[in-house]
Amino acid sequence: MGTFIGILIGLGLTVYSVYASWEIAASTKQTLTLAAAFINIPGFLLVIGGVIAATLVSFPLKDVTESFVSFFRVFFRKEHSFIKRINDIAETSALYTKNGISALEEKVKNSEMSFYRDALEMFVNGYKKEEIVKVCEDMINARYEREVIQADVFKVIARSAPAFGMIGTVVGMIGMFGKLAEKFRLEATIGEATTAAGSDAAGLQFTIFFLMMVALTTTFYGLIIANLVFGPMANKIVNRSDSTRAYLYMTLKGVLLICDKRHPLYIKDILIGYLPPKYRKELYKELEKETSPARVPTPKPAKK
């Protein structure tokens, strides 16, 4: 269904943009401002319609919808707090070692992160470590694949927008050459006909340059949409997905270390490898504070 809708939208907006561009070029006689020179509604609709059509033909409608929801979420989603999660895992391991399974049950109730909560709950419910790893890895991979599809949607948009911009340019050039041929025909009749022929030729000259301007603006729109919006957005989603996958694998590794009742310092030493470089210095400083021996005040010499 999405493919059929996409083809209809693409063809409909293409036909409309061709007709509208021709009518606007024929009816516009006033002096154009710089801002007006970059405004081409039919050309913009041609690029947008073509992009929508190509996307709906390439992907199911559900994937396209989820991708645009993700598009807006990117602006409001916070970065993953790796250090906070590591400290929480180390603290949970210490509580489990001290208080037993009841500490994990309490942690399951209070945890805000669903993945972390689910992994702990599986251990509380008696799952073996191998089973926890299998279930959690399937969850991580499924989420990553969904986000990769979202990025692929935007990559298709980024690839197709300049192409449909060139289609708009071709449409404008066809109209321009058609008007140019008509201009030459009128100029040939000026010697035989009246002054009206010369007036029509001047009007056609304006229309020719106007169509050239319309043709170039569609390429401009396509390049802007591809290189300023959807291309960078696709890269941002890929980077975010890679970061999320590393964060979830780190959390899974932490849960397995909790199951083994590992010491908090050992957990931090193991999980620090999952941290992006910019966060490692901060955690190293925390580890140095925790492992350095308490300073014993130097006794003052006795007074004589």
Buried (B, 14 or more C-beta within 10 A) or exposed (E): EBBEBBBEBBEEBBEBBBEBBBEBBBEBEEEBEEEEEEEBEBBBBBBBBBBBBBBBBBBEBEBBEBBEEBBEEEEEEEEBEBBEBBBBBBBBBBBBBEEEEEBBEEBBEEBEBEBBBBBBBBBBEEBEEEEBBEBBEEBBEEBBEBBBBBBBBBBBBBBBBBBBBBBBBEBBBBBBEBBBEBBEEBBEBBEEEEEEBBEBBEBBBBBBEBBBBBBBBBBBBBBBBBEEBBBEBBBBBBEBBEBBBBBBBBBBBBBBBBBEEBBBEEBBBBBBEBBEEEBBEEBEEEEEEEEEEEEEEEEEEEEE
